[in-house]
Amino acid sequence: MQLDVVNNENRKGGSVDLSDDVFGGRVNADLMWESVVRANAGERQGTHATKNRALVSGSGKKPWRQKGTGRARVGSTRTPLWRHGGTVFGPQPRGYGFKLSKKVERGALRAALAQKAQEGELVVVEALSASEIKTKAAAELLRRLGVTGKAVLVDVAVDEKLSRSVRNIPGVNFVPTARLTARDVIHAAQVVATRGALEKLQEALA
């Protein structure tokens, strides 16, 4: 598979060969799903909490004697059976994150990139850089490249000026190849990557 490489003016300046092993294989939706679920789970705060009978306010004194009153026996006003009592098996602070093997993560990213390449949503550019920090100039650059809506920009090393320029554009992220995930690719309508970034990804995912 070959893709055209364009400059910042969207003019063709060459082409790049894509490995069929990385970009031409079957799109494994199962791996992509697992990677997205892991990424979403890792971002959950997990700060929910309820008070059990040890934490709820109230006296620990026995309300009345065990026998002779005709009422049911009870040992504390904080019992879960009473109003204002503790909660039984309520949610407690916890972490929802879990890990996937590197093989699964690489497979998910490979499948996500293959899907974008096969659907024509992968744009290859010579370089991603800016001469000044200006959101208007960054938006104009994306417009010339035909990028609209959600997009992820990928380079070997993130250009600081361009990164600060696009962060105010809704739905646009700029990430280095080392931190690119399958979720970044899936959530983007288009992927804009430099020639160097594609070569780096092919080398890592082959």
Backbone as a printed PyTorch tensor [residue, N CA C, xyz], in Angstrom:
tensor([[[  0.8430,  -1.1860,   0.0000],
         [  0.0000,   0.0000,   0.0000],
         [  0.8830,   1.2420,   0.0000]],

        [[  0.5080,   2.2070,  -0.8240],
         [  1.2470,   3.4610,  -0.9130],
         [  0.3200,   4.6240,  -0.6110]],

        [[  0.8520,   5.6170,   0.0900],
         [  0.0990,   6.8290,   0.3730],
         [  0.9230,   8.0310,  -0.0440]],

        [[  0.2290,   9.0470,  -0.5440],
         [  0.9070,  10.2890,  -0.9230],
         [  1.3380,  11.0490,   0.3220]],

        [[  2.4930,  11.6950,   0.2340],
         [  2.9890,  12.5560,   1.3030],
         [  2.8420,  13.9970,   0.8410]],

        [[  2.1580,  14.8100,   1.6260],
         [  1.9020,  16.1980,   1.2360],
         [  2.6310,  17.1400,   2.1800]],

        [[  2.7880,  18.3800,   1.7220],
         [  3.3860,  19.3980,   2.5800],
         [  2.2830,  20.1960,   3.2680]],

        [[  2.6530,  21.2730,   3.9340],
         [  1.6610,  22.0710,   4.6630],
         [  0.6690,  22.7760,   3.7500]],

        [[  0.9850,  22.8440,   2.4620],
         [  0.0670,  23.4470,   1.4910],
         [ -0.7890,  22.3950,   0.7990]],

        [[ -0.7000,  21.1730,   1.2570],
         [ -1.4420,  20.0360,   0.7050],
         [ -1.0220,  19.7270,  -0.7300]],

        [[  0.2520,  19.9260,  -1.0010],
         [  0.7890,  19.5850,  -2.3220],
         [  1.6440,  18.3370,  -2.1940]],

        [[  1.4560,  17.4300,  -3.1490],
         [  2.1530,  16.1490,  -3.0940],
         [  3.6580,  16.3560,  -3.2050]],

        [[  4.4040,  15.7080,  -2.2930],
         [  5.8500,  15.8230,  -2.3070],
         [  6.5380,  14.4730,  -2.2740]],

        [[  5.8060,  13.4270,  -2.6280],
         [  6.3870,  12.0900,  -2.6160],
         [  5.3560,  11.0780,  -2.1410]],

        [[  5.8270,   9.9160,  -1.7990],
         [  4.9410,   8.8620,  -1.3240],
         [  5.6620,   8.0220,  -0.2810]],

        [[  4.8860,   7.2660,   0.4680],
         [  5.4430,   6.4060,   1.4970],
         [  4.8240,   5.0130,   1.3480]],

        [[  5.6480,   3.9960,   1.5020],
         [  5.1910,   2.6120,   1.4140],
         [  4.7400,   2.1430,   2.7970]],

        [[  3.5380,   1.6110,   2.8490],
         [  3.0100,   1.0900,   4.1030],
         [  3.1000,  -0.4290,   4.1050]],

        [[  3.5420,  -0.9670,   5.1970],
         [  3.6800,  -2.4160,   5.3250],
         [  2.3110,  -3.0850,   5.3590]],

        [[  2.1450,  -4.1130,   4.5370],
         [  0.8800,  -4.8540,   4.5310],
         [  0.6650,  -5.5890,   5.8520]],

        [[  1.7470,  -5.9260,   6.5390],
         [  1.6180,  -6.6150,   7.8200],
         [  0.9930,  -5.7170,   8.8780]],

        [[  1.2080,  -4.4130,   8.7470],
         [  0.6830,  -3.4680,   9.7410],
         [ -0.6160,  -2.8340,   9.2750]],

        [[ -0.6350,  -2.3480,   8.0410],
         [ -1.7740,  -1.5630,   7.5660],
         [ -2.7080,  -2.3210,   6.6230]],

        [[ -2.3160,  -3.5060,   6.2160],
         [ -3.1450,  -4.2130,   5.2460],
         [ -3.8350,  -5.4430,   5.7940]],

        [[ -3.6800,  -5.6960,   7.0800],
         [ -4.2580,  -6.9010,   7.6570],
         [ -5.7250,  -6.7330,   8.0180]],

        [[ -6.2810,  -7.7900,   8.5630],
         [ -7.6720,  -7.7830,   8.9980],
         [ -7.8120,  -6.8940,  10.2290]],

        [[ -8.8730,  -6.1350,  10.2630],
         [ -9.1300,  -5.2450,  11.3920],
         [ -9.7440,  -6.0690,  12.5220]],

        [[ -8.9950,  -6.2310,  13.6000],
         [ -9.4510,  -7.0200,  14.7450],
         [-10.2200,  -6.1110,  15.7030]],

        [[-11.5400,  -6.1320,  15.5790],
         [-12.3770,  -5.2550,  16.4060],
         [-12.3340,  -5.6520,  17.8800]],

        [[-12.1190,  -6.9260,  18.1710],
         [-12.0920,  -7.3740,  19.5650],
         [-10.9290,  -6.7450,  20.3350]],

        [[ -9.7600,  -6.7050,  19.7000],
         [ -8.6050,  -6.0960,  20.3570],
         [ -8.8150,  -4.6010,  20.5690]],

        [[ -9.4140,  -3.9430,  19.5720],
         [ -9.6870,  -2.5140,  19.7020],
         [-10.6380,  -2.2590,  20.8670]],

        [[-11.6530,  -3.0910,  21.0020],
         [-12.6260,  -2.9340,  22.0850],
         [-11.9460,  -3.0930,  23.4330]],

        [[-11.0980,  -4.1040,  23.5770],
         [-10.4090,  -4.3400,  24.8470],
         [ -9.5290,  -3.1540,  25.2230]],

        [[ -8.8340,  -2.5860,  24.2320],
         [ -7.9400,  -1.4630,  24.5110],
         [ -8.7210,  -0.2210,  24.9370]],

        [[ -9.8570,   0.0280,  24.2920],
         [-10.6680,   1.1980,  24.6320],
         [-11.2670,   1.0410,  26.0250]],

        [[-11.7380,  -0.1490,  26.3550],
         [-12.3000,  -0.3940,  27.6880],
         [-11.2330,  -0.1850,  28.7570]],

        [[-10.0140,  -0.6550,  28.5060],
         [ -8.9320,  -0.4710,  29.4790],
         [ -8.6190,   1.0130,  29.6670]],

        [[ -8.5510,   1.7620,  28.5550],
         [ -8.2460,   3.1900,  28.6520],
         [ -9.3450,   3.9370,  29.4050]],

        [[-10.6060,   3.6040,  29.1290],
         [-11.7170,   4.2630,  29.8200],
         [-11.7360,   3.9090,  31.3090]],

        [[-11.4540,   2.6530,  31.6240],
         [-11.4680,   2.2190,  33.0240],
         [-10.3700,   2.9110,  33.8180]],

        [[ -9.2210,   3.1330,  33.1880],
         [ -8.1200,   3.7840,  33.8810],
         [ -8.3960,   5.2270,  34.2390]],

        [[ -9.3730,   5.8480,  33.5650],
         [ -9.6840,   7.2530,  33.8280],
         [-10.8210,   7.4290,  34.8360]],

        [[-11.4400,   6.3300,  35.2460],
         [-12.4930,   6.4440,  36.2540],
         [-11.8890,   6.8370,  37.6020]],

        [[-12.5210,   7.7720,  38.2890],
         [-11.9770,   8.2750,  39.5450],
         [-12.1080,   7.2550,  40.6640]],

        [[-13.2340,   6.5890,  40.7390],
         [-13.4310,   5.5980,  41.7870],
         [-13.4370,   6.1780,  43.1850]],

        [[-13.9290,   7.4070,  43.3460],
         [-13.9320,   8.0570,  44.6620],
         [-15.2670,   7.9150,  45.3850]],

        [[-16.1710,   7.0980,  44.8530],
         [-17.4700,   6.9010,  45.4910],
         [-17.2850,   6.1920,  46.8380]],

        [[-18.1410,   6.5210,  47.8000],
         [-18.0330,   5.9080,  49.1260],
         [-19.3600,   6.0300,  49.8670]],

        [[-19.6680,   5.0260,  50.6500],
         [-20.8160,   5.0780,  51.5560],
         [-20.3250,   4.7100,  52.9530]],

        [[-21.0880,   5.0910,  53.9570],
         [-20.7000,   4.8300,  55.3420],
         [-21.3240,   3.5140,  55.8310]],

        [[-20.4800,   2.6530,  56.3530],
         [-20.9920,   1.4330,  56.9710],
         [-21.3120,   1.7140,  58.4430]],

        [[-21.6730,   0.6950,  59.2020],
         [-22.0950,   0.9320,  60.5770],
         [-20.9450,   1.4030,  61.4630]],

        [[-19.7160,   1.2150,  61.0080],
         [-18.5720,   1.6930,  61.7870],
         [-18.3060,   3.1770,  61.5500]],

        [[-18.7810,   3.7030,  60.4370],
         [-18.4880,   5.0890,  60.0780],
         [-19.6560,   6.0450,  60.3080]],

        [[-20.8810,   5.5210,  60.3170],
         [-22.0320,   6.4050,  60.4560],
         [-22.0840,   6.9620,  61.8920]],

        [[-22.6080,   8.1810,  62.0230],
         [-22.6630,   8.8140,  63.3430],
         [-23.7820,   8.1970,  64.1760]],

        [[-23.5710,   8.1460,  65.4670],
         [-24.5680,   7.5870,  66.3740],
         [-23.8940,   6.9060,  67.5570]],

        [[-24.6840,   6.6550,  68.5600],
         [-24.1480,   6.0530,  69.7780],
         [-23.9130,   4.5650,  69.5930]],

        [[-22.9690,   4.0380,  70.3420],
         [-22.7260,   2.6140,  70.3340],
         [-23.4400,   1.9170,  71.4810]],

        [[-24.1980,   2.6990,  72.2470],
         [-24.8890,   2.1380,  73.4110],
         [-26.0740,   1.2890,  72.9780]],

        [[-26.3220,   0.2250,  73.7000],
         [-27.4890,  -0.6110,  73.4370],
         [-28.7450,   0.1720,  73.8060]],

        [[-29.7040,   0.3380,  72.8610],
         [-30.8650,   1.2070,  73.1320],
         [-31.7050,   0.7700,  74.3360]],

        [[-31.9350,  -0.5010,  74.4940],
         [-32.6720,  -1.0200,  75.6360],
         [-32.1620,  -2.4170,  75.9700]],

        [[-32.5930,  -2.9120,  77.1100],
         [-32.0770,  -4.1950,  77.5530],
         [-32.5260,  -5.3210,  76.6150]],

        [[-31.8260,  -6.4130,  76.6890],
         [-32.0540,  -7.5100,  75.7520],
         [-33.4470,  -8.1320,  75.9130]],

        [[-33.8920,  -8.2900,  77.1300],
         [-35.1460,  -9.0130,  77.3650],
         [-36.1000,  -8.2050,  78.2430]],

        [[-37.3620,  -8.5330,  78.1280],
         [-38.3420,  -7.9940,  79.0540],
         [-39.1310,  -6.8030,  78.5540]],

        [[-38.7380,  -6.1910,  77.4320],
         [-39.4580,  -4.9980,  76.9620],
         [-40.5510,  -5.3520,  75.9650]],

        [[-40.5060,  -6.5170,  75.4040],
         [-41.4810,  -6.8900,  74.3850],
         [-41.0880,  -6.4510,  72.9900]],

        [[-40.0330,  -5.6960,  72.8970],
         [-39.5700,  -5.2380,  71.5820],
         [-38.4580,  -6.1440,  71.0650]],

        [[-38.1650,  -6.0010,  69.7700],
         [-37.1190,  -6.8340,  69.1770],
         [-35.7680,  -6.4570,  69.7660]],

        [[-34.9200,  -7.4590,  69.8810],
         [-33.5820,  -7.1990,  70.4150],
         [-32.7680,  -6.3720,  69.4120]],

        [[-32.0050,  -5.4430,  69.8960],
         [-31.1590,  -4.5930,  69.0500],
         [-29.9420,  -4.1800,  69.8680]],

        [[-28.7930,  -4.1180,  69.1920],
         [-27.5630,  -3.8250,  69.9130],
         [-27.0010,  -2.4480,  69.6540]],

        [[-27.4930,  -1.7430,  68.6260],
         [-26.9310,  -0.4360,  68.2960],
         [-27.9210,   0.3480,  67.4600]],

        [[-27.8750,   1.6730,  67.6150],
         [-28.7310,   2.5240,  66.7810],
         [-28.1600,   2.6780,  65.3720]],

        [[-26.9540,   2.1880,  65.1580],
         [-26.3130,   2.3150,  63.8550],
         [-26.4910,   1.0610,  63.0000]],

        [[-27.3740,   0.1730,  63.4190],
         [-27.6180,  -1.0390,  62.6590],
         [-28.1750,  -0.7150,  61.2790]],

        [[-27.8070,  -1.4540,  60.2700],
         [-28.3170,  -1.1930,  58.9160],
         [-29.8240,  -1.3700,  58.7890]],

        [[-30.4560,  -2.0270,  59.7640],
         [-31.9040,  -2.2300,  59.7060],
         [-32.6800,  -0.9780,  60.0820]],

        [[-32.0060,  -0.0130,  60.6840],
         [-32.6800,   1.1940,  61.1460],
         [-32.4110,   2.3570,  60.2020]],

        [[-33.3160,   3.3210,  60.2480],
         [-33.1270,   4.5750,  59.5300],
         [-31.8940,   5.2930,  60.0860]],

        [[-31.1050,   5.8740,  59.2270],
         [-29.8440,   6.5350,  59.5580],
         [-28.7660,   5.5310,  59.9710]],

        [[-29.0090,   4.2590,  59.7170],
         [-27.9980,   3.2610,  60.0330],
         [-26.9700,   3.1550,  58.9160]],

        [[-26.0060,   2.2890,  59.1020],
         [-24.9580,   2.1120,  58.1160],
         [-25.4540,   1.3720,  56.8760]],

        [[-24.6920,   1.4890,  55.8030],
         [-25.0090,   0.8050,  54.5480],
         [-24.2300,  -0.5070,  54.4760]],

        [[-24.9140,  -1.5580,  54.0510],
         [-24.2850,  -2.8660,  53.9450],
         [-23.7360,  -3.0590,  52.5280]],

        [[-22.4740,  -3.4010,  52.4250],
         [-21.8250,  -3.6880,  51.1400],
         [-21.9590,  -2.5370,  50.1340]],

        [[-21.8990,  -1.3040,  50.6390],
         [-21.9700,  -0.1560,  49.7420],
         [-20.6570,   0.0540,  49.0060]],

        [[-20.6570,   0.9040,  47.9600],
         [-19.4250,   1.1670,  47.2090],
         [-18.3710,   1.8530,  48.0650]],

        [[-17.1380,   1.4660,  47.8680],
         [-16.0070,   2.0490,  48.5810],
         [-14.9660,   2.5130,  47.5630]],

        [[-14.1070,   3.4670,  47.9290],
         [-13.0960,   3.9420,  46.9730],
         [-12.2540,   2.7910,  46.4290]],

        [[-12.0690,   2.7750,  45.1220],
         [-11.3140,   1.7020,  44.4900],
         [-10.7990,   2.1850,  43.1460]],

        [[ -9.8290,   1.4910,  42.6350],
         [ -9.3080,   1.7850,  41.3080],
         [ -9.8680,   0.8040,  40.2960]],

        [[-10.3240,   1.3130,  39.1730],
         [-10.9140,   0.4690,  38.1440],
         [ -9.9010,   0.0590,  37.0710]],

        [[ -8.7070,   0.5980,  37.1490],
         [ -7.7170,   0.3220,  36.1100],
         [ -7.2510,  -1.1190,  36.1150]],

        [[ -6.9320,  -1.5930,  34.9360],
         [ -6.3470,  -2.9200,  34.7910],
         [ -5.3840,  -2.8880,  33.6120]],

        [[ -4.5640,  -3.8890,  33.5000],
         [ -3.5350,  -3.9020,  32.4730],
         [ -3.8410,  -4.9440,  31.4020]],

        [[ -3.4270,  -4.6250,  30.1970],
         [ -3.4550,  -5.5770,  29.0940],
         [ -2.0120,  -5.8620,  28.6890]],

        [[ -1.7980,  -6.9900,  28.0980],
         [ -0.4500,  -7.3290,  27.6590],
         [ -0.0180,  -6.3980,  26.5280]],

        [[  1.2790,  -6.2260,  26.3790],
         [  1.8040,  -5.3790,  25.3100],
         [  1.3910,  -5.8980,  23.9330]],

        [[  1.2830,  -7.2090,  23.8210],
         [  0.8870,  -7.8090,  22.5490],
         [ -0.5300,  -7.3870,  22.1580]],

        [[ -1.4250,  -7.3480,  23.1310],
         [ -2.8040,  -6.9410,  22.8690],
         [ -2.8650,  -5.4550,  22.5200]],

        [[ -2.1240,  -4.6220,  23.2660],
         [ -2.1340,  -3.1790,  22.9950],
         [ -1.5710,  -2.8720,  21.6060]],

        [[ -0.4820,  -3.5460,  21.2430],
         [  0.0850,  -3.3370,  19.9140],
         [ -0.8800,  -3.8150,  18.8300]],

        [[ -1.5300,  -4.9380,  19.0770],
         [ -2.4940,  -5.4470,  18.1060],
         [ -3.6780,  -4.5130,  17.9240]],

        [[ -4.1360,  -3.9100,  19.0170],
         [ -5.2530,  -2.9680,  18.9390],
         [ -4.8670,  -1.7210,  18.1480]],

        [[ -3.6790,  -1.1860,  18.4110],
         [ -3.2150,  -0.0020,  17.6840],
         [ -3.0000,  -0.3320,  16.2070]],

        [[ -2.4640,  -1.5140,  15.9320],
         [ -2.2670,  -1.9490,  14.5510],
         [ -3.6120,  -2.0300,  13.8100]],

        [[ -4.6130,  -2.5870,  14.4810],
         [ -5.9310,  -2.7150,  13.8650],
         [ -6.5820,  -1.3520,  13.6320]],

        [[ -6.4310,  -0.4390,  14.5950],
         [ -7.0250,   0.8910,  14.4580],
         [ -6.3810,   1.6660,  13.3040]],

        [[ -5.0590,   1.5990,  13.1890],
         [ -4.3730,   2.2860,  12.0980],
         [ -4.7190,   1.6510,  10.7500]],

        [[ -4.8290,   0.3180,  10.7180],
         [ -5.1880,  -0.3660,   9.4790],
         [ -6.5740,   0.0580,   9.0080]],

        [[ -7.4930,   0.2160,   9.9540],
         [ -8.8520,   0.6450,   9.5950],
         [ -8.8480,   2.0420,   8.9950]],

        [[ -8.0870,   2.9610,   9.6040],
         [ -8.0260,   4.3260,   9.0840],
         [ -7.3840,   4.3510,   7.6970]],

        [[ -6.3340,   3.5560,   7.5110],
         [ -5.6530,   3.5330,   6.2150],
         [ -6.5680,   2.9570,   5.1400]],

        [[ -7.2810,   1.9060,   5.4440],
         [ -8.1540,   1.2760,   4.4640],
         [ -9.3680,   2.1210,   4.1260]],

        [[ -9.7920,   2.9730,   5.0630],
         [-10.9450,   3.8450,   4.8260],
         [-10.5490,   5.2040,   4.2740]],

        [[ -9.2510,   5.4080,   4.0240],
         [ -8.7870,   6.6650,   3.4450],
         [ -8.8050,   7.8290,   4.4080]],

        [[ -8.7170,   7.5460,   5.7050],
         [ -8.7560,   8.6020,   6.7180],
         [ -7.3910,   8.8430,   7.3490]],

        [[ -6.3330,   8.4110,   6.6630],
         [ -4.9660,   8.6190,   7.1330],
         [ -4.2690,   9.6060,   6.2030]],

        [[ -3.8470,  10.7370,   6.7510],
         [ -3.1690,  11.7890,   5.9840],
         [ -1.7010,  11.8110,   6.3960]],

        [[ -0.8180,  11.7400,   5.4140],
         [  0.6230,  11.7280,   5.6850],
         [  1.2150,  13.0530,   5.2370]],

        [[  1.9410,  13.7140,   6.1330],
         [  2.5590,  15.0050,   5.8340],
         [  4.0620,  14.9070,   6.0700]],

        [[  4.7760,  15.8480,   5.4850],
         [  6.2310,  15.8700,   5.6540],
         [  6.6170,  16.2290,   7.0860]],

        [[  5.9350,  17.2390,   7.6340],
         [  6.2700,  17.6940,   8.9820],
         [  5.0610,  18.3580,   9.6160]],

        [[  5.0340,  18.3420,  10.9430],
         [  3.9920,  19.0180,  11.7040],
         [  4.6720,  19.9880,  12.6570]],

        [[  4.7090,  21.2380,  12.2590],
         [  5.3780,  22.2560,  13.0690],
         [  4.7280,  23.6090,  12.8040]],

        [[  4.9990,  24.5550,  13.6870],
         [  4.4540,  25.9020,  13.5580],
         [  5.5400,  26.9020,  13.9050]],

        [[  5.4950,  28.0520,  13.2450],
         [  6.4850,  29.0930,  13.4980],
         [  6.1110,  29.9740,  14.6830]],

        [[  4.8120,  29.9360,  15.0590],
         [  4.3460,  30.7390,  16.1730],
         [  3.1670,  30.0400,  16.8430]],

        [[  2.8880,  30.4610,  18.0620],
         [  1.7620,  29.8880,  18.7960],
         [  0.5200,  30.6810,  18.4350]],

        [[ -0.2780,  30.1200,  17.5360],
         [ -1.4640,  30.8350,  17.0730],
         [ -2.5160,  29.8190,  16.6430]],

        [[ -3.6430,  29.8150,  17.3220],
         [ -4.6970,  28.8470,  17.0360],
         [ -5.2760,  29.0480,  15.6380]],

        [[ -5.4010,  30.2990,  15.2170],
         [ -5.9660,  30.5830,  13.8940],
         [ -5.0910,  29.9820,  12.7960]],

        [[ -3.7760,  30.0780,  12.9420],
         [ -2.8700,  29.5200,  11.9400],
         [ -2.9480,  27.9930,  11.9300]],

        [[ -3.0770,  27.3950,  13.1190],
         [ -3.1930,  25.9410,  13.1890],
         [ -4.4950,  25.4660,  12.5530]],

        [[ -5.5810,  26.1860,  12.7830],
         [ -6.8660,  25.8250,  12.1800],
         [ -6.8100,  25.9470,  10.6670]],

        [[ -6.1000,  26.9530,  10.1910],
         [ -5.9450,  27.1330,   8.7400],
         [ -5.1140,  25.9980,   8.1430]],

        [[ -4.0920,  25.5440,   8.8610],
         [ -3.2780,  24.4140,   8.4110],
         [ -4.1280,  23.1580,   8.2670]],

        [[ -4.9640,  22.8910,   9.2520],
         [ -5.8270,  21.7150,   9.1820],
         [ -6.8380,  21.8360,   8.0450]],

        [[ -7.3280,  23.0400,   7.8250],
         [ -8.2870,  23.2460,   6.7340],
         [ -7.6470,  22.9580,   5.3860]],

        [[ -6.3960,  23.4090,   5.1990],
         [ -5.7070,  23.1520,   3.9310],
         [ -5.4690,  21.6580,   3.7140]],

        [[ -5.2660,  20.9420,   4.8090],
         [ -5.0360,  19.4980,   4.6950],
         [ -6.3430,  18.7210,   4.5470]],

        [[ -7.4650,  19.4280,   4.5930],
         [ -8.7550,  18.7640,   4.4520],
         [ -9.2060,  18.0580,   5.7030]],

        [[ -8.7100,  18.4830,   6.8560],
         [ -9.0450,  17.8500,   8.1260],
         [-10.1540,  18.6460,   8.7970]],

        [[-11.2600,  17.9820,   9.0540],
         [-12.3890,  18.6190,   9.7340],
         [-12.8610,  17.7150,  10.8650]],

        [[-13.4090,  18.3060,  11.8990],
         [-13.9200,  17.5210,  13.0150],
         [-12.8020,  16.9870,  13.8860]],

        [[-13.0500,  15.8440,  14.4930],
         [-12.0770,  15.2540,  15.4030],
         [-10.8810,  14.7150,  14.6290]],

        [[ -9.7030,  14.9820,  15.1510],
         [ -8.4780,  14.5290,  14.4860],
         [ -7.3830,  14.3300,  15.5220]],

        [[ -6.4650,  13.4440,  15.1940],
         [ -5.2900,  13.2360,  16.0400],
         [ -4.0560,  13.4540,  15.1720]],

        [[ -3.1600,  14.3050,  15.6530],
         [ -1.9090,  14.5910,  14.9640],
         [ -0.8130,  13.7620,  15.6200]],

        [[ -0.0170,  13.1090,  14.8020],
         [  0.9930,  12.1880,  15.3240],
         [  2.3550,  12.5420,  14.7450]],

        [[  3.3460,  12.6690,  15.6200],
         [  4.7210,  12.9080,  15.1980],
         [  5.6470,  12.1800,  16.1750]],

        [[  6.8800,  12.0050,  15.7470],
         [  7.8430,  11.3230,  16.6190],
         [  8.0440,  12.1230,  17.8930]],

        [[  8.1880,  13.4260,  17.7530],
         [  8.2910,  14.3390,  18.8940],
         [  7.3280,  15.4950,  18.6570]],

        [[  6.5630,  15.8420,  19.6610],
         [  5.5520,  16.8780,  19.5230],
         [  6.1930,  18.2550,  19.4440]],

        [[  5.8090,  19.0160,  18.4220],
         [  6.2620,  20.3980,  18.3060],
         [  5.4810,  21.2450,  19.3170]],

        [[  6.2030,  21.8920,  20.2240],
         [  5.5570,  22.5990,  21.3210],
         [  4.6610,  23.7380,  20.8350]],

        [[  5.1120,  24.4770,  19.8400],
         [  4.3210,  25.6120,  19.3520],
         [  3.0290,  25.1420,  18.7040]],

        [[  3.1090,  24.0980,  17.8910],
         [  1.8960,  23.5980,  17.2440],
         [  0.9720,  22.9340,  18.2620]],

        [[  1.5590,  22.2580,  19.2410],
         [  0.7440,  21.6050,  20.2710],
         [ -0.0740,  22.6290,  21.0470]],

        [[  0.5410,  23.7500,  21.3990],
         [ -0.1710,  24.7940,  22.1330],
         [ -1.1490,  25.5310,  21.2340]],

        [[ -0.9350,  25.4790,  19.9390],
         [ -1.8410,  26.1430,  19.0010],
         [ -3.1180,  25.3420,  18.7800]],

        [[ -3.0100,  24.0090,  18.7770],
         [ -4.1900,  23.1940,  18.4640],
         [ -4.9880,  22.7900,  19.6970]],

        [[ -4.4510,  23.0490,  20.8980],
         [ -5.1490,  22.5700,  22.0840],
         [ -6.4580,  23.3030,  22.3250]],

        [[ -6.6610,  24.4550,  21.6900],
         [ -7.9240,  25.1780,  21.8100],
         [ -8.9190,  24.7930,  20.7180]],

        [[ -8.5030,  23.9170,  19.8120],
         [ -9.4090,  23.4640,  18.7590],
         [-10.1310,  22.2150,  19.2580]],

        [[-11.4580,  22.2490,  19.3770],
         [-12.1950,  21.1020,  19.9330],
         [-11.9750,  19.8310,  19.1080]],

        [[-11.6870,  18.7450,  19.8010],
         [-11.5730,  17.4550,  19.1400],
         [-10.2470,  17.1640,  18.4890]],

        [[ -9.2590,  18.0540,  18.6230],
         [ -7.9550,  17.8650,  17.9810],
         [ -6.9070,  17.6190,  19.0620]],

        [[ -6.1670,  16.5180,  18.9260],
         [ -5.1020,  16.1740,  19.8700],
         [ -3.7980,  15.9850,  19.1150]],

        [[ -2.7020,  16.2950,  19.7820],
         [ -1.3740,  16.1350,  19.1990],
         [ -0.5860,  15.2300,  20.1440]],

        [[ -0.2530,  14.0460,  19.6920],
         [  0.4170,  13.0760,  20.5600],
         [  1.6640,  12.5270,  19.8710]],

        [[  2.7010,  12.1980,  20.6370],
         [  3.8840,  11.5440,  20.0530],
         [  3.5940,  10.0700,  19.7790]],

        [[  4.3770,   9.4670,  18.9360],
         [  4.1520,   8.0680,  18.5650],
         [  4.2520,   7.1450,  19.7790]],

        [[  5.1210,   7.4800,  20.7220],
         [  5.3150,   6.6080,  21.8830],
         [  4.0910,   6.5580,  22.7830]],

        [[  3.2180,   7.5580,  22.7080],
         [  2.0420,   7.6100,  23.5860],
         [  0.7340,   7.4170,  22.8240]],

        [[  0.8120,   7.0990,  21.5520],
         [ -0.3900,   6.9060,  20.7470],
         [ -1.0780,   5.6050,  21.1580]],

        [[ -2.3930,   5.6710,  21.3740],
         [ -3.1660,   4.4870,  21.7470],
         [ -4.2480,   4.2290,  20.7110]],

        [[ -4.7990,   3.0340,  20.7890],
         [ -5.8730,   2.6710,  19.8590],
         [ -7.0800,   3.5870,  20.0500]],

        [[ -7.3520,   3.9920,  21.2870],
         [ -8.4950,   4.8690,  21.5310],
         [ -8.3110,   6.2280,  20.8640]],

        [[ -7.0800,   6.7580,  20.8660],
         [ -6.8120,   8.0230,  20.1890],
         [ -7.1780,   7.9320,  18.7130]],

        [[ -6.8130,   6.8230,  18.0940],
         [ -7.0570,   6.6410,  16.6560],
         [ -8.5340,   6.4140,  16.3860]],

        [[ -9.1790,   5.5910,  17.2080],
         [-10.5860,   5.2480,  16.9800],
         [-11.4910,   6.4660,  17.1400]],

        [[-11.2270,   7.3030,  18.1360],
         [-12.0910,   8.4520,  18.4160],
         [-11.9030,   9.5820,  17.4190]],

        [[-10.8680,   9.5230,  16.6040],
         [-10.6040,  10.5800,  15.6300],
         [-11.2350,  10.2290,  14.2860]],

        [[-11.7890,  11.2530,  13.6400],
         [-12.3310,  11.0370,  12.3000],
         [-11.2000,  10.8900,  11.2900]],

        [[-10.0740,  11.5740,  11.5480],
         [ -8.9240,  11.5100,  10.6590],
         [ -7.6410,  11.4720,  11.4810]],

        [[ -6.6400,  10.7970,  10.9400],
         [ -5.3260,  10.7240,  11.5570],
         [ -4.3310,  11.4270,  10.6410]],

        [[ -3.6290,  12.4100,  11.1780],
         [ -2.5990,  13.1390,  10.4300],
         [ -1.2500,  12.7720,  11.0270]],

        [[ -0.4280,  12.0930,  10.2620],
         [  0.8590,  11.6220,  10.7650],
         [  1.9790,  12.0510,   9.8320]],

        [[  3.1430,  12.3010,  10.4040],
         [  4.3040,  12.6250,   9.5910],
         [  4.9090,  11.3430,   9.0260]],

        [[  5.7540,  11.5210,   8.0140],
         [  6.4170,  10.3620,   7.4280],
         [  7.2670,   9.6340,   8.4780]],

        [[  7.9760,  10.4060,   9.2860],
         [  8.8100,   9.8130,  10.3250],
         [  7.9900,   9.0530,  11.3530]],

        [[  6.8040,   9.5860,  11.6950],
         [  5.9490,   8.9100,  12.6710],
         [  5.4510,   7.5800,  12.1340]],

        [[  5.0790,   7.5510,  10.8600],
         [  4.6090,   6.2950,  10.2640],
         [  5.7140,   5.2490,  10.2330]],

        [[  6.9130,   5.6780,   9.8890],
         [  8.0380,   4.7370,   9.8680],
         [  8.3120,   4.1900,  11.2600]],

        [[  8.2010,   5.0720,  12.2620],
         [  8.4220,   4.6430,  13.6430],
         [  7.3450,   3.6480,  14.0780]],

        [[  6.0750,   3.9200,  13.7010],
         [  4.9880,   3.0430,  14.0740],
         [  5.1020,   1.6860,  13.3890]],

        [[  5.4770,   1.7120,  12.1200],
         [  5.6280,   0.4530,  11.4030],
         [  6.7210,  -0.4150,  12.0230]],

        [[  7.7870,   0.2520,  12.4390],
         [  8.8770,  -0.4760,  13.0600],
         [  8.4700,  -1.0840,  14.3920]],

        [[  7.6400,  -0.3620,  15.1590],
         [  7.2160,  -0.8430,  16.4730],
         [  6.1160,  -1.8930,  16.3880]],

        [[  5.2580,  -1.8070,  15.3670],
         [  4.1110,  -2.6890,  15.2780],
         [  4.3050,  -3.8860,  14.3610]],

        [[  5.4050,  -3.9210,  13.6360],
         [  5.6210,  -5.0320,  12.7010],
         [  5.7980,  -6.3410,  13.4530]]])
